[in-house]
């Protein structure tokens, strides 16, 4: 099977920007959750003893904007060169990855808030 060549003029640059976007997305998510390198690759489970709540952690806007900026470049090149819809979707995958990571982080914060509310309710009923 012969691979289908990309129609954009600089596929190497677009690929490099997509890879940078994915790596900065992973870095943003890992720093927001305060994960170590071994926890990221799955060699060690996340420690609950140092868990002080994910709500206190903030997403770094600098690395998030770098991930968005580097992720937007490839689809823009494809749009500028009037590439096919499939190719535009392909070059947009890093943006989808970043969006899913931020959605996951937001959901973790919401779940932790609900768990904290349940703990408060438990102590309120214990004291009654």
C-alpha positions in Angstrom: 0.0 0.0 0.0 1.3 3.4 -1.0 0.8 6.2 1.6 -1.3 9.2 0.6 0.9 12.3 0.5 -0.2 15.4 2.4 -1.4 18.2 0.2 -0.2 21.0 2.4 3.1 22.7 1.3 5.1 22.1 4.5 3.9 18.8 6.2 7.1 18.5 8.2 6.5 21.8 9.9 2.8 21.0 10.5 3.8 17.7 12.0 6.4 19.3 14.3 3.8 21.9 15.5 1.3 19.1 16.1 3.8 17.1 18.2 4.7 20.2 20.2 1.1 20.9 20.8 0.5 17.4 22.1 3.5 17.5 24.4 2.6 20.9 25.8 -0.9 19.6 26.4 0.4 16.6 28.3 2.8 18.9 30.3 -0.1 21.3 31.1 -2.3 18.5 32.3 0.5 16.9 34.4 1.5 20.1 36.0 -2.1 21.0 36.8 -2.5 17.6 38.5 1.0 17.7 40.0 2.0 14.3 38.6 5.5 13.1 38.6 7.2 11.6 35.6 6.8 8.0 36.8 3.1 8.7 37.5 2.6 10.0 34.0 4.1 6.9 32.3 2.2 4.6 34.7 5.2 3.1 36.5 3.9 4.4 39.9 0.4 5.0 41.1 -0.5 8.5 42.1 0.2 9.2 45.8 -2.9 10.0 47.9 -0.8 11.1 50.9 0.3 14.3 49.2 -3.2 14.9 47.7 -4.3 18.3 48.9 -7.2 18.6 46.5 -7.1 19.2 42.8 -9.2 22.4 43.1 -6.2 24.2 44.6 -4.2 23.5 41.4 -4.4 25.9 38.6 -3.9 25.3 34.9 -0.9 27.2 33.6 -2.2 29.7 31.0 1.2 30.1 29.4 1.6 26.4 28.5 -2.1 26.1 27.6 -1.8 29.1 25.2 1.4 27.6 23.8 -0.5 24.3 23.2 -3.4 26.1 21.5 -1.1 28.3 19.4 1.0 25.4 18.2 -2.1 23.3 17.6 -3.8 26.0 15.6 -1.0 26.5 13.1 -1.3 23.1 11.3 -5.1 23.4 10.6 -4.6 27.0 9.5 -1.9 25.9 7.0 -4.3 23.2 5.7 -7.2 25.7 5.5 -5.0 28.2 3.7 -3.9 25.6 1.2 -7.5 24.4 0.7 -6.8 20.9 1.8 -9.4 18.2 2.0 -11.8 18.0 5.0 -10.1 14.8 6.2 -6.7 16.5 6.2 -8.0 19.5 8.2 -9.6 17.1 10.7 -6.3 15.2 10.9 -4.3 18.3 11.6 -6.8 19.4 14.2 -6.3 16.2 16.4 -3.9 18.0 18.8 -6.6 20.6 19.6 -9.1 17.8 20.3 -6.5 16.2 22.6 -6.1 19.5 24.5 -9.9 20.0 24.7 -10.4 16.5 26.1 -7.6 17.0 28.7 -9.1 20.3 29.9 -12.5 18.7 30.0 -11.1 15.8 32.1 -9.5 18.3 34.5 -12.7 20.2 34.8 -14.6 17.1 35.6 -12.1 16.0 38.2 -12.5 19.4 39.9 -16.3 19.0 39.9 -16.2 15.5 41.3 -13.8 16.6 44.1 -16.1 19.5 45.0 -19.0 17.1 45.3 -17.0 14.7 47.5 -16.0 17.6 49.7 -19.7 18.5 50.0 -20.5 15.0 51.0 -17.8 15.0 53.7 -19.2 18.3 55.1 -22.7 16.8 55.1 -21.5 13.7 56.9 -19.9 15.7 59.7 -22.9 17.9 60.0 -25.1 14.8 60.5 -22.6 13.2 62.9 -22.7 16.3 65.1 -26.5 16.4 65.3 
